[in-house]
Amino acid sequence: MIVALILCLTPAHAAEAFVPPTAVRTVSQDPTLPAKIAAAGTDVAKLLELAASCTNEDAAKLVYKRVVEVDPENEVAHKALRHQLYDGKWFESFTELSKYKRDEDTRMKAKGLARHKDEWVPLADIAFLNMGWVRDADQTFVHPAELARRKQIEEWQAAGYQFRPDDNSWIAPADNERWAALQWKCGDTWLDMAKADEYHSKLDHPWKVAGEHFVTETTCDWAGANIAHWHADRIQPDMVRLFGIAPKTKPRIVVLSSLDEYNKAAGNGTLAETEGYSSLHGAFFADAYFDASTPPEYLGCGVSYWDRKDPKLAVWGPYWVRWAAAQSYVDAIDPSWNAIGERMLAGPGSDNAAFGPRFWAEKRIPRWLRYGAAAYAERFLKDPEAAEGADPWALRTFAFGELKKNGGLRKLDDVFAFRLSLTDLPGSTRLYNEAGLVVSFLLDGAPGNKDLAQKHEAFLAALKSGSDDEMKAAATALQKSLVKSERDIKKYAGL
């Protein structure tokens, strides 16, 4: 019957009344539908009215397909057919749309662009947009909370407030007398030193002390906080020598007041890490440390502890503070914004096991050099506490002795591979210090090695403005130059 109807139509009407093979079942349910479609001709309004009157979904789809043939951009018909609109085009399936987007991504990437929601933006912007950052007056991306902090500071300054670096706070003119009396504002209450130390002994409101180069957050007493930030600031010149650039803002470090507090913070995720390396040392880098603001803010930083009440542990406090500060420094100049942005898009329940590898794979500075910088700051630099007339390199001499006692320097290729192990504390500690020795030789032990100096300069240039490929090549060349100097490195350390 259907075939007979179609054959009886003239050629002019056949195109208008064409019924796809898929309509056979539908037409059998409504034998008059092909005639109704033919009668509507190319009148889109009549066709849409016909589609709306259909009580059968398949029948309605048949009419909507005819609407699309007559009016290819008809939104009502496309939506009824569940087509997807993208880039000014309608796609009949998600598979077709996905392929188009993949091809488009490839084309746009070649132009240095990437997709963000429904826009194409520079690739370099993607991570910051994913994190919810915005541009400031200088068109630099910043976290919205940072903009709010800047605005608050401007208002305080206009009102005559003064900055108090001793606790990283702003003091109102009316409170100057309390400041002069060495009182401290803790929440909404002014307290004396003893009570303020007690208030700040909890990690949810630690002391915050602004040094020249670092901001130290600590649950130690105020006196300890100031000594800690002093030690952190001492590493700055050597880090600049090693990397050639300094962070644009002061990196943060966290210094906890006891081993028990340190273990709890690392273990329960308060100061989250992805690799468990807090158990290898008295300091670690909290690579998965985020706050709960909207949008979340990445707070990853070096963490250490300084138990000033335990004579056996207290002596190690300055070492671990410097190690943590170096980790914060290096991460500030070599961030992993893409991994962080992806983590923020995924939400707070994201798996650290997936985030950690992406975070570390994004780094441009080799891991051995990052940890070597921390080890150098810990025990190979000039002793910042050396008394007048004392050997300023006593810390380095001690470090050389420890290396000799624990097996010396393994092959440099193994040092560069930098395979830490949670089940090998002595081996991992030795690896920290071997990397520190290599950095010590690079900075202080080879003043006449022109090849090494040139490779180091090329590395600094690549770190400052080179591409990832240029950076990788420069790091490889630096490592090869160090391998050629392996015998000199051992001689330098007396190994």
LUMMAR-984517 format. One record per residue (C-alpha): x, y, z negated; residue in one letter. Coordinates in nm, 2 decimals, padded with zeros to 4 digits. Example, Ala and Ser with C-alpha at 12.3 -4.5 7.8 and 13.67 -1.06 7.14 Angstrom:
BEGIN
+--------+--------+--------+-----+
:     px :     py :     pz : res :
+--------+--------+--------+-----+
:  01.23 : -00.45 : -00.78 :   a :
:  01.37 : -00.11 : -00.71 :   s :
+--------+--------+--------+-----+
! end
This chain:
BEGIN
+--------+--------+--------+-----+
:     px :     py :     pz : res :
+--------+--------+--------+-----+
:  00.00 :  00.00 :  00.00 :   m :
:  00.28 :  00.24 : -00.09 :   i :
:  00.47 :  00.15 :  00.22 :   v :
:  00.16 :  00.20 :  00.43 :   a :
:  00.11 :  00.54 :  00.28 :   l :
:  00.46 :  00.66 :  00.36 :   i :
:  00.46 :  00.52 :  00.71 :   l :
:  00.14 :  00.71 :  00.79 :   c :
:  00.30 :  01.04 :  00.71 :   l :
:  00.45 :  01.26 :  00.98 :   t :
:  00.83 :  01.31 :  00.97 :   p :
:  00.78 :  01.67 :  00.85 :   a :
:  00.59 :  01.54 :  00.55 :   h :
:  00.81 :  01.24 :  00.48 :   a :
:  01.09 :  01.44 :  00.33 :   a :
:  00.85 :  01.62 :  00.10 :   e :
:  00.68 :  01.30 : -00.01 :   a :
:  00.99 :  01.08 : -00.04 :   f :
:  00.96 :  00.84 : -00.33 :   v :
:  01.28 :  00.67 : -00.46 :   p :
:  01.28 :  00.29 : -00.49 :   p :
:  01.28 :  00.33 : -00.87 :   t :
:  00.93 :  00.48 : -00.85 :   a :
:  00.77 :  00.15 : -00.73 :   v :
:  00.68 :  00.04 : -01.09 :   r :
:  00.56 :  00.39 : -01.18 :   t :
:  00.35 :  00.42 : -00.87 :   v :
:  00.19 :  00.08 : -00.93 :   s :
:  00.07 :  00.24 : -01.26 :   q :
: -00.06 :  00.55 : -01.08 :   d :
: -00.12 :  00.47 : -00.72 :   p :
: -00.21 :  00.83 : -00.64 :   t :
:  00.11 :  00.99 : -00.77 :   l :
:  00.30 :  00.99 : -00.43 :   p :
:  00.00 :  01.16 : -00.27 :   a :
: -00.01 :  01.42 : -00.55 :   k :
:  00.36 :  01.49 : -00.51 :   i :
:  00.32 :  01.52 : -00.13 :   a :
:  00.02 :  01.76 : -00.19 :   a :
:  00.23 :  01.98 : -00.42 :   a :
:  00.48 :  02.01 : -00.14 :   g :
:  00.76 :  02.26 : -00.24 :   t :
:  00.55 :  02.45 : -00.49 :   d :
:  00.76 :  02.42 : -00.80 :   v :
:  00.49 :  02.55 : -01.03 :   a :
:  00.24 :  02.29 : -00.90 :   k :
:  00.51 :  02.01 : -00.94 :   l :
:  00.59 :  02.12 : -01.30 :   l :
:  00.21 :  02.12 : -01.37 :   e :
:  00.18 :  01.77 : -01.22 :   l :
:  00.48 :  01.65 : -01.43 :   a :
:  00.33 :  01.79 : -01.75 :   a :
:  00.00 :  01.61 : -01.68 :   s :
:  00.17 :  01.27 : -01.65 :   c :
:  00.10 :  01.04 : -01.94 :   t :
:  00.37 :  00.80 : -01.84 :   n :
:  00.74 :  00.90 : -01.89 :   e :
:  00.86 :  00.73 : -01.58 :   d :
:  00.60 :  00.90 : -01.37 :   a :
:  00.69 :  01.24 : -01.52 :   a :
:  01.06 :  01.18 : -01.44 :   k :
:  00.97 :  01.10 : -01.08 :   l :
:  00.80 :  01.44 : -01.05 :   v :
:  01.09 :  01.62 : -01.22 :   y :
:  01.33 :  01.46 : -00.98 :   k :
:  01.13 :  01.61 : -00.70 :   r :
:  01.14 :  01.95 : -00.87 :   v :
:  01.52 :  01.92 : -00.88 :   v :
:  01.53 :  01.84 : -00.51 :   e :
:  01.33 :  02.15 : -00.43 :   v :
:  01.49 :  02.38 : -00.70 :   d :
:  01.83 :  02.24 : -00.79 :   p :
:  01.88 :  02.49 : -01.08 :   e :
:  01.54 :  02.44 : -01.24 :   n :
:  01.62 :  02.43 : -01.62 :   e :
:  01.28 :  02.27 : -01.72 :   v :
:  01.32 :  01.98 : -01.49 :   a :
:  01.69 :  01.92 : -01.57 :   h :
:  01.62 :  01.92 : -01.95 :   k :
:  01.33 :  01.69 : -01.91 :   a :
:  01.56 :  01.45 : -01.72 :   l :
:  01.81 :  01.49 : -02.00 :   r :
:  02.07 :  01.64 : -01.77 :   h :
:  02.36 :  01.83 : -01.93 :   q :
:  02.44 :  02.19 : -01.84 :   l :
:  02.81 :  02.28 : -01.84 :   y :
:  03.02 :  02.53 : -01.65 :   d :
:  02.71 :  02.64 : -01.46 :   g :
:  02.65 :  02.29 : -01.33 :   k :
:  02.40 :  02.02 : -01.42 :   w :
:  02.53 :  01.67 : -01.49 :   f :
:  02.30 :  01.37 : -01.48 :   e :
:  02.49 :  01.16 : -01.74 :   s :
:  02.74 :  01.21 : -02.02 :   f :
:  02.98 :  00.99 : -01.83 :   t :
:  02.98 :  01.22 : -01.53 :   e :
:  03.02 :  01.52 : -01.76 :   l :
:  03.30 :  01.37 : -01.96 :   s :
:  03.50 :  01.30 : -01.64 :   k :
:  03.44 :  01.65 : -01.52 :   y :
:  03.57 :  01.78 : -01.86 :   k :
:  03.88 :  01.56 : -01.85 :   r :
:  03.97 :  01.68 : -01.50 :   d :
:  03.90 :  02.04 : -01.61 :   e :
:  04.12 :  02.00 : -01.92 :   d :
:  04.41 :  01.89 : -01.70 :   t :
:  04.37 :  02.18 : -01.47 :   r :
:  04.34 :  02.43 : -01.75 :   m :
:  04.63 :  02.29 : -01.94 :   k :
:  04.85 :  02.36 : -01.64 :   a :
:  04.75 :  02.72 : -01.68 :   k :
:  04.83 :  02.73 : -02.05 :   g :
:  04.47 :  02.72 : -02.16 :   l :
:  04.27 :  02.48 : -02.38 :   a :
:  03.90 :  02.44 : -02.46 :   r :
:  03.76 :  02.59 : -02.78 :   h :
:  03.39 :  02.53 : -02.81 :   k :
:  03.26 :  02.69 : -02.48 :   d :
:  03.56 :  02.91 : -02.41 :   e :
:  03.90 :  02.87 : -02.26 :   w :
:  04.17 :  03.02 : -02.48 :   v :
:  04.56 :  03.02 : -02.48 :   p :
:  04.69 :  02.68 : -02.61 :   l :
:  04.88 :  02.87 : -02.88 :   a :
:  04.55 :  02.99 : -03.03 :   d :
:  04.38 :  02.66 : -03.06 :   i :
:  04.53 :  02.56 : -03.40 :   a :
:  04.44 :  02.89 : -03.56 :   f :
:  04.08 :  02.89 : -03.42 :   l :
:  04.04 :  02.53 : -03.54 :   n :
:  04.14 :  02.65 : -03.89 :   m :
:  03.89 :  02.93 : -03.89 :   g :
:  04.16 :  03.20 : -03.88 :   w :
:  04.09 :  03.55 : -03.74 :   v :
:  04.31 :  03.82 : -03.59 :   r :
:  04.42 :  04.12 : -03.81 :   d :
:  04.48 :  04.47 : -03.69 :   a :
:  04.81 :  04.37 : -03.54 :   d :
:  04.63 :  04.08 : -03.35 :   q :
:  04.81 :  03.83 : -03.56 :   t :
:  04.61 :  03.53 : -03.68 :   f :
:  04.55 :  03.51 : -04.05 :   v :
:  04.32 :  03.32 : -04.28 :   h :
:  04.01 :  03.52 : -04.37 :   p :
:  04.10 :  03.50 : -04.73 :   a :
:  04.43 :  03.68 : -04.66 :   e :
:  04.24 :  03.96 : -04.49 :   l :
:  04.02 :  03.99 : -04.80 :   a :
:  04.33 :  04.00 : -05.03 :   r :
:  04.48 :  04.27 : -04.82 :   r :
:  04.16 :  04.48 : -04.84 :   k :
:  04.14 :  04.43 : -05.21 :   q :
:  04.50 :  04.54 : -05.25 :   i :
:  04.44 :  04.85 : -05.05 :   e :
:  04.14 :  04.94 : -05.27 :   e :
:  04.35 :  04.88 : -05.58 :   w :
:  04.63 :  05.10 : -05.45 :   q :
:  04.39 :  05.38 : -05.37 :   a :
:  04.25 :  05.35 : -05.72 :   a :
:  04.60 :  05.38 : -05.87 :   g :
:  04.66 :  05.02 : -05.97 :   y :
:  05.03 :  04.90 : -06.00 :   q :
:  05.17 :  04.57 : -05.90 :   f :
:  05.30 :  04.35 : -06.18 :   r :
:  05.54 :  04.10 : -06.03 :   p :
:  05.58 :  03.93 : -06.37 :   d :
:  05.25 :  03.76 : -06.31 :   d :
:  05.17 :  03.86 : -05.95 :   n :
:  04.88 :  04.08 : -06.07 :   s :
:  04.75 :  04.43 : -06.02 :   w :
:  04.71 :  04.65 : -06.33 :   i :
:  04.44 :  04.92 : -06.35 :   a :
:  04.55 :  05.26 : -06.48 :   p :
:  04.33 :  05.22 : -06.78 :   a :
:  04.53 :  04.90 : -06.87 :   d :
:  04.88 :  05.05 : -06.86 :   n :
:  04.90 :  05.05 : -07.24 :   e :
:  04.83 :  04.68 : -07.25 :   r :
:  05.10 :  04.62 : -06.99 :   w :
:  05.35 :  04.83 : -07.20 :   a :
:  05.25 :  04.62 : -07.50 :   a :
:  05.35 :  04.30 : -07.31 :   l :
:  05.00 :  04.17 : -07.30 :   q :
:  04.87 :  03.96 : -07.01 :   w :
:  04.53 :  03.95 : -06.85 :   k :
:  04.41 :  03.59 : -06.84 :   c :
:  04.07 :  03.58 : -06.67 :   g :
:  03.88 :  03.87 : -06.82 :   d :
:  04.08 :  03.87 : -07.15 :   t :
:  04.40 :  04.03 : -07.25 :   w :
:  04.63 :  03.80 : -07.45 :   l :
:  04.97 :  03.81 : -07.62 :   d :
:  05.26 :  03.61 : -07.48 :   m :
:  05.20 :  03.30 : -07.69 :   a :
:  04.84 :  03.27 : -07.60 :   k :
:  04.90 :  03.36 : -07.24 :   a :
:  05.16 :  03.08 : -07.21 :   d :
:  04.89 :  02.84 : -07.35 :   e :
:  04.63 :  02.97 : -07.10 :   y :
:  04.87 :  02.93 : -06.80 :   h :
:  04.98 :  02.58 : -06.91 :   s :
:  04.70 :  02.43 : -06.70 :   k :
:  04.74 :  02.38 : -06.32 :   l :
:  04.40 :  02.54 : -06.24 :   d :
:  04.54 :  02.88 : -06.36 :   h :
:  04.92 :  02.86 : -06.37 :   p :
:  05.16 :  03.15 : -06.41 :   w :
:  05.22 :  03.32 : -06.07 :   k :
:  05.55 :  03.51 : -06.06 :   v :
:  05.65 :  03.70 : -05.75 :   a :
:  06.02 :  03.68 : -05.68 :   g :
:  06.22 :  03.85 : -05.41 :   e :
:  06.17 :  03.57 : -05.16 :   h :
:  05.93 :  03.32 : -05.32 :   f :
:  05.61 :  03.31 : -05.53 :   v :
:  05.64 :  03.06 : -05.81 :   t :
:  05.33 :  02.90 : -05.96 :   e :
:  05.41 :  02.71 : -06.28 :   t :
:  05.26 :  02.56 : -06.59 :   t :
:  05.59 :  02.62 : -06.77 :   c :
:  05.61 :  02.91 : -07.02 :   d :
:  05.66 :  03.26 : -06.89 :   w :
:  06.03 :  03.25 : -06.96 :   a :
:  06.07 :  02.93 : -06.77 :   g :
:  05.86 :  03.08 : -06.48 :   a :
:  06.11 :  03.36 : -06.44 :   n :
:  06.41 :  03.14 : -06.45 :   i :
:  06.25 :  02.91 : -06.19 :   a :
:  06.18 :  03.20 : -05.95 :   h :
:  06.53 :  03.32 : -06.00 :   w :
:  06.67 :  02.99 : -05.89 :   h :
:  06.43 :  02.97 : -05.59 :   a :
:  06.55 :  03.32 : -05.47 :   d :
:  06.91 :  03.21 : -05.49 :   r :
:  06.88 :  02.97 : -05.19 :   i :
:  06.76 :  03.23 : -04.94 :   q :
:  07.10 :  03.34 : -04.80 :   p :
:  07.21 :  02.98 : -04.73 :   d :
:  06.87 :  02.89 : -04.57 :   m :
:  06.91 :  03.19 : -04.34 :   v :
:  07.27 :  03.08 : -04.25 :   r :
:  07.14 :  02.73 : -04.18 :   l :
:  06.83 :  02.82 : -03.97 :   f :
:  06.88 :  03.17 : -03.85 :   g :
:  06.53 :  03.28 : -03.94 :   i :
:  06.33 :  03.36 : -04.25 :   a :
:  05.96 :  03.31 : -04.33 :   p :
:  05.74 :  03.61 : -04.25 :   k :
:  05.57 :  03.58 : -04.59 :   t :
:  05.70 :  03.46 : -04.93 :   k :
:  05.66 :  03.08 : -04.95 :   p :
:  05.50 :  02.93 : -05.26 :   r :
:  05.64 :  02.66 : -05.49 :   i :
:  05.48 :  02.48 : -05.77 :   v :
:  05.68 :  02.39 : -06.09 :   v :
:  05.51 :  02.17 : -06.34 :   l :
:  05.61 :  02.15 : -06.70 :   s :
:  05.66 :  01.78 : -06.76 :   s :
:  05.71 :  01.45 : -06.58 :   l :
:  05.37 :  01.33 : -06.70 :   d :
:  05.20 :  01.63 : -06.54 :   e :
:  05.41 :  01.59 : -06.22 :   y :
:  05.30 :  01.22 : -06.19 :   n :
:  04.94 :  01.30 : -06.25 :   k :
:  04.93 :  01.58 : -06.00 :   a :
:  05.09 :  01.37 : -05.73 :   a :
:  04.90 :  01.06 : -05.82 :   g :
:  04.54 :  01.20 : -05.84 :   n :
:  04.58 :  01.41 : -05.53 :   g :
:  04.57 :  01.75 : -05.71 :   t :
:  04.89 :  01.83 : -05.52 :   l :
:  04.83 :  01.58 : -05.24 :   a :
:  05.11 :  01.41 : -05.04 :   e :
:  05.07 :  01.15 : -04.77 :   t :
:  05.39 :  00.95 : -04.81 :   e :
:  05.43 :  00.89 : -05.19 :   g :
:  05.78 :  01.03 : -05.20 :   y :
:  05.72 :  01.21 : -05.53 :   s :
:  05.83 :  00.89 : -05.69 :   s :
:  06.18 :  00.91 : -05.53 :   l :
:  06.29 :  01.24 : -05.68 :   h :
:  06.20 :  01.52 : -05.93 :   g :
:  06.04 :  01.71 : -05.64 :   a :
:  05.84 :  01.65 : -05.33 :   f :
:  05.65 :  01.83 : -05.06 :   f :
:  05.27 :  01.83 : -05.10 :   a :
:  05.20 :  01.80 : -04.73 :   d :
:  04.82 :  01.74 : -04.77 :   a :
:  04.75 :  02.01 : -05.02 :   y :
:  04.44 :  02.21 : -04.92 :   f :
:  04.21 :  02.43 : -05.13 :   d :
:  03.83 :  02.41 : -05.11 :   a :
:  03.75 :  02.76 : -04.97 :   s :
:  03.55 :  02.82 : -04.66 :   t :
:  03.73 :  02.78 : -04.43 :   p :
:  03.98 :  02.56 : -04.63 :   p :
:  04.32 :  02.71 : -04.67 :   e :
:  04.64 :  02.50 : -04.63 :   y :
:  04.86 :  02.53 : -04.94 :   l :
:  05.13 :  02.27 : -04.86 :   g :
:  05.44 :  02.35 : -05.06 :   c :
:  05.74 :  02.22 : -05.25 :   g :
:  05.65 :  02.08 : -05.59 :   v :
:  05.89 :  02.00 : -05.88 :   s :
:  05.89 :  01.97 : -06.26 :   y :
:  06.10 :  02.12 : -06.53 :   w :
:  06.06 :  01.98 : -06.88 :   d :
:  06.23 :  02.25 : -07.08 :   r :
:  06.15 :  02.07 : -07.41 :   k :
:  06.35 :  01.75 : -07.32 :   d :
:  06.72 :  01.82 : -07.33 :   p :
:  06.80 :  01.52 : -07.10 :   k :
:  06.55 :  01.63 : -06.84 :   l :
:  06.58 :  02.01 : -06.88 :   a :
:  06.92 :  02.02 : -06.71 :   v :
:  06.77 :  01.89 : -06.39 :   w :
:  06.50 :  02.15 : -06.37 :   g :
:  06.70 :  02.41 : -06.17 :   p :
:  06.82 :  02.14 : -05.92 :   y :
:  06.46 :  02.03 : -05.85 :   w :
:  06.33 :  02.39 : -05.83 :   v :
:  06.58 :  02.47 : -05.56 :   r :
:  06.50 :  02.15 : -05.37 :   w :
:  06.13 :  02.23 : -05.37 :   a :
:  06.20 :  02.59 : -05.27 :   a :
:  06.40 :  02.47 : -04.97 :   a :
:  06.11 :  02.24 : -04.86 :   q :
:  05.87 :  02.53 : -04.88 :   s :
:  06.11 :  02.75 : -04.68 :   y :
:  06.16 :  02.50 : -04.40 :   v :
:  05.79 :  02.43 : -04.37 :   d :
:  05.72 :  02.80 : -04.35 :   a :
:  05.95 :  02.84 : -04.05 :   i :
:  05.84 :  02.51 : -03.89 :   d :
:  05.47 :  02.46 : -03.96 :   p :
:  05.24 :  02.19 : -03.83 :   s :
:  04.94 :  02.41 : -03.74 :   w :
:  04.80 :  02.17 : -03.48 :   n :
:  04.78 :  01.88 : -03.72 :   a :
:  04.64 :  02.11 : -03.99 :   i :
:  04.38 :  02.25 : -03.75 :   g :
:  04.26 :  01.90 : -03.65 :   e :
:  04.24 :  01.80 : -04.01 :   r :
:  04.02 :  02.10 : -04.09 :   m :
:  03.79 :  02.02 : -03.80 :   l :
:  03.76 :  01.66 : -03.92 :   a :
:  03.64 :  01.79 : -04.27 :   g :
:  03.75 :  01.74 : -04.63 :   p :
:  03.69 :  01.36 : -04.63 :   g :
:  03.96 :  01.31 : -04.37 :   s :
:  04.21 :  01.03 : -04.41 :   d :
:  04.55 :  01.14 : -04.52 :   n :
:  04.70 :  00.82 : -04.37 :   a :
:  04.60 :  00.96 : -04.03 :   a :
:  04.69 :  01.32 : -04.10 :   f :
:  05.04 :  01.25 : -04.24 :   g :
:  05.20 :  01.11 : -03.92 :   p :
:  05.05 :  01.39 : -03.71 :   r :
:  05.18 :  01.65 : -03.95 :   f :
:  05.53 :  01.52 : -03.95 :   w :
:  05.54 :  01.44 : -03.58 :   a :
:  05.47 :  01.80 : -03.50 :   e :
:  05.79 :  01.93 : -03.67 :   k :
:  06.06 :  02.08 : -03.45 :   r :
:  06.34 :  02.06 : -03.72 :   i :
:  06.46 :  01.70 : -03.76 :   p :
:  06.37 :  01.55 : -04.09 :   r :
:  06.72 :  01.47 : -04.19 :   w :
:  06.80 :  01.84 : -04.15 :   l :
:  06.50 :  01.95 : -04.35 :   r :
:  06.58 :  01.72 : -04.63 :   y :
:  06.95 :  01.80 : -04.59 :   g :
:  06.86 :  02.17 : -04.65 :   a :
:  06.68 :  02.07 : -04.97 :   a :
:  06.97 :  01.86 : -05.09 :   a :
:  07.22 :  02.14 : -05.01 :   y :
:  07.01 :  02.39 : -05.20 :   a :
:  06.99 :  02.15 : -05.49 :   e :
:  07.36 :  02.05 : -05.54 :   r :
:  07.59 :  02.16 : -05.26 :   f :
:  07.56 :  02.54 : -05.27 :   l :
:  07.78 :  02.78 : -05.47 :   k :
:  07.67 :  02.74 : -05.83 :   d :
:  07.44 :  03.04 : -05.90 :   p :
:  07.50 :  03.00 : -06.27 :   e :
:  07.88 :  02.98 : -06.26 :   a :
:  08.04 :  03.19 : -06.53 :   a :
:  08.30 :  03.45 : -06.43 :   e :
:  08.63 :  03.27 : -06.37 :   g :
:  08.46 :  02.93 : -06.34 :   a :
:  08.47 :  02.71 : -06.03 :   d :
:  08.18 :  02.83 : -05.82 :   p :
:  08.18 :  02.50 : -05.63 :   w :
:  08.14 :  02.28 : -05.93 :   a :
:  07.80 :  02.16 : -05.82 :   l :
:  07.94 :  02.05 : -05.48 :   r :
:  08.23 :  01.87 : -05.65 :   t :
:  07.98 :  01.68 : -05.87 :   f :
:  07.77 :  01.59 : -05.56 :   a :
:  08.08 :  01.46 : -05.38 :   f :
:  08.16 :  01.24 : -05.68 :   g :
:  07.81 :  01.10 : -05.69 :   e :
:  07.83 :  01.01 : -05.33 :   l :
:  08.16 :  00.84 : -05.37 :   k :
:  08.03 :  00.64 : -05.67 :   k :
:  07.72 :  00.53 : -05.48 :   n :
:  07.87 :  00.41 : -05.16 :   g :
:  07.99 :  00.71 : -04.96 :   g :
:  07.86 :  00.82 : -04.63 :   l :
:  07.70 :  00.56 : -04.40 :   r :
:  07.71 :  00.60 : -04.02 :   k :
:  07.57 :  00.94 : -03.92 :   l :
:  07.32 :  00.78 : -03.68 :   d :
:  07.16 :  00.61 : -03.98 :   d :
:  07.16 :  00.94 : -04.17 :   v :
:  06.99 :  01.11 : -03.87 :   f :
:  06.73 :  00.83 : -03.85 :   a :
:  06.65 :  00.92 : -04.21 :   f :
:  06.45 :  00.62 : -04.32 :   r :
:  06.34 :  00.67 : -04.68 :   l :
:  06.20 :  00.38 : -04.87 :   s :
:  05.96 :  00.37 : -05.17 :   l :
:  06.11 :  00.04 : -05.27 :   t :
:  06.47 :  00.16 : -05.26 :   d :
:  06.52 :  00.45 : -05.50 :   l :
:  06.91 :  00.43 : -05.51 :   p :
:  06.92 :  00.41 : -05.13 :   g :
:  06.68 :  00.70 : -05.08 :   s :
:  06.86 :  00.92 : -05.33 :   t :
:  07.19 :  00.84 : -05.15 :   r :
:  07.02 :  00.93 : -04.82 :   l :
:  06.91 :  01.27 : -04.96 :   y :
:  07.26 :  01.35 : -05.06 :   n :
:  07.42 :  01.22 : -04.74 :   e :
:  07.20 :  01.46 : -04.55 :   a :
:  07.30 :  01.73 : -04.79 :   g :
:  07.67 :  01.66 : -04.73 :   l :
:  07.62 :  01.69 : -04.36 :   v :
:  07.46 :  02.03 : -04.40 :   v :
:  07.74 :  02.13 : -04.64 :   s :
:  08.00 :  02.04 : -04.38 :   f :
:  07.80 :  02.23 : -04.11 :   l :
:  07.78 :  02.55 : -04.33 :   l :
:  08.10 :  02.54 : -04.53 :   d :
:  08.34 :  02.27 : -04.42 :   g :
:  08.42 :  02.33 : -04.06 :   a :
:  08.51 :  02.70 : -04.00 :   p :
:  08.75 :  02.61 : -03.72 :   g :
:  08.53 :  02.36 : -03.54 :   n :
:  08.43 :  02.57 : -03.23 :   k :
:  08.22 :  02.29 : -03.07 :   d :
:  08.01 :  02.25 : -03.38 :   l :
:  07.97 :  02.62 : -03.42 :   a :
:  07.85 :  02.65 : -03.06 :   q :
:  07.60 :  02.37 : -03.10 :   k :
:  07.47 :  02.52 : -03.43 :   h :
:  07.42 :  02.86 : -03.26 :   e :
:  07.24 :  02.69 : -02.97 :   a :
:  07.01 :  02.52 : -03.22 :   f :
:  06.93 :  02.85 : -03.40 :   l :
:  06.85 :  03.01 : -03.06 :   a :
:  06.61 :  02.72 : -02.97 :   a :
:  06.45 :  02.73 : -03.31 :   l :
:  06.38 :  03.10 : -03.28 :   k :
:  06.24 :  03.11 : -02.93 :   s :
:  06.29 :  02.79 : -02.74 :   g :
:  06.04 :  02.53 : -02.61 :   s :
:  05.99 :  02.20 : -02.79 :   d :
:  06.20 :  02.03 : -02.52 :   d :
:  06.48 :  02.29 : -02.56 :   e :
:  06.46 :  02.24 : -02.94 :   m :
:  06.49 :  01.87 : -02.91 :   k :
:  06.79 :  01.90 : -02.68 :   a :
:  06.96 :  02.14 : -02.91 :   a :
:  06.90 :  01.92 : -03.21 :   a :
:  07.04 :  01.62 : -03.02 :   t :
:  07.35 :  01.81 : -02.91 :   a :
:  07.41 :  01.93 : -03.27 :   l :
:  07.39 :  01.57 : -03.40 :   q :
:  07.63 :  01.45 : -03.13 :   k :
:  07.88 :  01.72 : -03.23 :   s :
:  07.85 :  01.61 : -03.60 :   l :
:  07.91 :  01.24 : -03.50 :   v :
:  08.23 :  01.35 : -03.34 :   k :
:  08.33 :  01.51 : -03.67 :   s :
:  08.24 :  01.21 : -03.88 :   e :
:  08.60 :  01.15 : -03.99 :   r :
:  08.63 :  01.52 : -04.09 :   d :
:  08.31 :  01.51 : -04.29 :   i :
:  08.44 :  01.22 : -04.50 :   k :
:  08.77 :  01.39 : -04.55 :   k :
:  08.59 :  01.71 : -04.65 :   y :
:  08.40 :  01.52 : -04.92 :   a :
:  08.70 :  01.30 : -05.03 :   g :
:  08.53 :  00.98 : -04.92 :   l :
+--------+--------+--------+-----+
! end
